[in-house]
Amino acid sequence: MAEKPETSSPRADRAGASGVMSEVDVWFTREILPLEATLMQFLQHNWRNKSDIADLRQEIYVRVLEAAQKQIPDNAAQFMFRISRNLLTDRVRREHIVPIEAADLDALEIAVDEPGPDRTLIARDELRHLQTALDLLPPRCREAFVLGRVEGLSGREIAARMGIGVATVSEHLANGLCALADSLCVEPSALRRKKN
C-alpha cells in the first residue's frame, strides 16, 4: 500500500464538512500544490536548518492563501516564490536581532564614561567662555546665530521670525561664526576686558 504524502495544506482544513471548495481553494489546488516539490527543493537549498522546512512550507502556504483571498495572482509560481524569498529574508533578519533583555550589561564590565570633577570644571569654564563670546556679538547677529546654531532653525525660519531676508540671515550667521571663532581663540580674561 502506497503511503499518502505528508502534505498538509491550509486548503484541506478550509474545505470543511460540505466538501465545497471556493475559487481560491481550487486555484490553490490546481496552481500551488503541484509546485510543492520545487518549493521544498528551494527551501532545502536556501535554508540551513532542515528541521524548519516543513514549518516554512506551511507558513508560505498560509501567506499565499491569505494574499490570494484579496486577489488571485496571474503567475502562481512567481507569486509563491516571491513570498518564499520574503519569508526567508524576514526570518534571517529576525535571527540577527538580539533582545535587549538577553544582554547582561553589568557582566560586560563596560567602563562608564562619566566625567570626573576635573572634566566637569573644564566644561563649565568652556561654557562660560562661549557665553562671554556670544555676549560680544551684535544683538541681531547673536539672535540669528542662536536661532540657527542653538535652536536649529533653517535660514528661512530665522528670516521669518526676525523679519529680515534670508541673505541677511546668512550674513549674520557667517559674521557670528567668524566672531565666535576669533573670540574663542583668545584667553577668557581678554574677552571680559573687551566686554567692559
C-alpha positions in Angstrom: 0.0 0.0 0.0 1.5 3.4 -1.0 1.9 5.9 1.7 0.0 9.2 1.3 2.5 12.1 1.1 2.6 14.2 4.2 1.2 17.3 2.5 -0.9 19.3 5.0 -2.2 22.4 3.5 -4.5 25.1 4.9 -6.8 24.3 2.0 -7.6 20.9 3.3 -8.8 22.4 6.6 -10.9 25.1 4.8 -13.0 22.8 2.6 -14.9 21.9 5.7 -17.6 19.2 6.1 -19.5 20.4 3.0 -16.6 19.5 0.7 -17.3 22.6 -1.5 -14.2 24.4 -2.4 -14.0 28.2 -3.1 -12.4 29.7 -6.2 -9.2 30.4 -4.2 -9.1 26.8 -2.9 -9.5 25.5 -6.5 -6.7 27.8 -7.6 -4.5 26.8 -4.7 -5.0 23.0 -5.5 -4.5 23.5 -9.3 -1.7 26.0 -9.3 0.2 25.9 -6.0 0.2 22.3 -4.7 1.8 20.9 -7.9 4.8 23.3 -7.1 5.4 21.7 -3.7 8.4 19.6 -4.8 10.0 22.7 -6.4 9.2 24.7 -3.2 10.7 22.1 -1.0 13.9 22.0 -3.1 14.1 25.8 -3.0 13.7 25.7 0.8 16.3 22.9 1.3 18.7 24.8 -0.8 18.2 28.2 0.8 17.6 27.4 4.5 20.3 25.9 6.6 18.1 24.5 9.4 16.4 21.5 7.8 14.0 21.0 10.8 12.3 24.3 9.9 11.5 23.5 6.4 8.0 21.9 7.0 7.0 24.9 9.1 8.3 27.3 6.5 6.3 25.5 3.8 3.2 25.8 5.9 3.7 29.4 6.6 4.3 30.1 2.8 1.0 28.3 2.1 -0.8 30.4 4.6 0.6 33.6 3.2 -0.2 32.6 -0.3 -3.8 31.8 0.6 -4.2 35.0 2.6 -2.9 37.1 -0.3 -5.0 35.1 -2.9 -8.1 35.9 -0.9 -7.7 39.5 -1.9 -6.7 38.8 -5.5 -5.6 35.7 -7.3 -2.3 36.3 -9.0 -1.7 35.7 -12.7 1.6 33.8 -12.2 1.2 31.4 -9.3 4.8 30.2 -9.3 6.4 33.6 -9.4 3.9 34.7 -6.7 4.7 31.8 -4.4 8.5 32.1 -4.8 8.4 35.8 -4.1 6.5 35.1 -0.9 9.1 32.4 -0.1 12.0 34.7 -0.6 10.4 37.4 1.6 9.7 34.9 4.3 13.3 33.7 4.4 14.5 37.2 4.4 12.2 38.1 7.3 13.5 35.0 9.2 17.1 35.9 8.7 16.6 39.4 9.9 14.7 38.2 12.9 17.6 35.8 13.8 20.1 38.7 13.8 18.1 40.7 16.4 19.3 40.2 19.9 16.7 41.1 22.5 17.9 43.8 24.9 16.9 41.6 27.9 19.4 38.9 26.7 22.3 41.2 27.2 23.6 41.4 30.8 25.2 44.8 30.7 26.7 44.5 34.2 28.5 41.3 33.2 30.1 43.1 30.2 32.0 45.4 32.6 32.0 48.3 30.2 33.8 51.3 31.5 31.3 54.1 32.1 32.4 57.4 30.5 31.2 59.7 33.3 33.1 62.9 33.5 35.2 63.4 36.6 35.2 66.6 38.6 38.1 68.0 36.5 36.3 67.4 33.2 33.1 68.9 34.7 35.0 72.0 35.8 36.7 72.4 32.4 33.3 72.0 30.6 31.7 74.7 32.8 34.6 77.0 32.1 34.3 76.5 28.4 30.6 77.2 28.5 31.3 80.5 30.4 33.9 81.3 27.7 31.3 80.7 25.0 28.6 82.7 26.7 31.0 85.6 27.0 31.9 85.4 23.3 28.2 85.3 22.4 27.5 88.3 24.6 30.1 90.2 22.5 28.2 89.7 19.2 25.9 92.5 18.0 22.3 91.8 19.2 20.8 90.9 15.8 23.8 88.8 14.9 23.6 87.0 18.2 19.8 86.4 17.8 20.3 84.9 14.3 23.2 82.8 15.5 21.3 81.4 18.5 18.2 80.7 16.4 20.3 78.9 13.7 23.0 77.1 15.6 21.4 76.5 19.0 17.7 76.1 18.2 18.4 74.5 14.8 16.0 76.7 12.7 16.6 77.0 9.0 17.6 80.2 7.3 14.0 80.8 6.1 12.6 80.2 9.6 15.1 82.6 11.1 14.3 85.2 8.4 10.6 84.9 9.1 11.0 85.1 12.8 13.3 88.1 12.7 11.6 89.9 9.8 14.7 90.0 7.6 15.8 88.5 4.3 17.4 85.1 4.0 20.6 86.7 2.6 20.8 88.9 5.8 20.4 85.8 7.9 23.3 84.1 6.1 25.4 87.2 6.6 24.6 87.3 10.4 25.4 83.6 10.7 28.7 83.9 8.9 29.7 87.0 10.8 28.7 85.4 14.1 30.7 82.2 13.4 33.8 84.2 12.5 33.5 86.5 15.5 33.0 83.4 17.8 35.9 81.6 16.3 38.1 84.7 16.9 36.8 85.2 20.4 37.3 81.6 21.4 40.9 81.6 20.3 41.8 84.2 22.9 42.0 83.8 26.7 38.7 84.3 28.6 40.2 87.2 30.6 40.9 89.1 27.4 37.2 88.6 26.4 36.0 90.0 29.7 38.2 93.1 29.2 36.7 93.6 25.7 33.2 93.4 27.1 33.8 96.0 29.8 
